[in-house]
Amino acid sequence: MTAIVECVPNFSEGRDMRVVNAIAGAIAGMPDVKLLSVEPDRDYNRTVVTFVGSPDAVVDAAFQATGRAAFSWRTGSESG
């Protein structure tokens, strides 16, 4: 049986769709990973994403998404 894991990280951005889309794109572009949902919340300025895949692929996708978020925050005008 092939192992599948789920990852549901919460990112501190829910208003700047440029950042939200960059995070989702980093995950969606990874092999052996399926992006299931992206739920930005403008009121709380948070985005929850849900994705699944093989254990190694999910770890790689989470790492890439975190890096993309950090890069986007450094190059943007994040507040709040």
Secondary structure as GFF3:
##gff-version 3
##sequence-region A 1 80
A	DSSP	beta_strand	5	7	.	.	.	ID=ss1
A	DSSP	beta_strand	10	11	.	.	.	ID=ss2
A	DSSP	alpha_helix	17	28	.	.	.	ID=ss3
A	DSSP	beta_strand	33	41	.	.	.	ID=ss4
A	DSSP	beta_strand	46	53	.	.	.	ID=ss5
A	DSSP	alpha_helix	55	75	.	.	.	ID=ss6
###
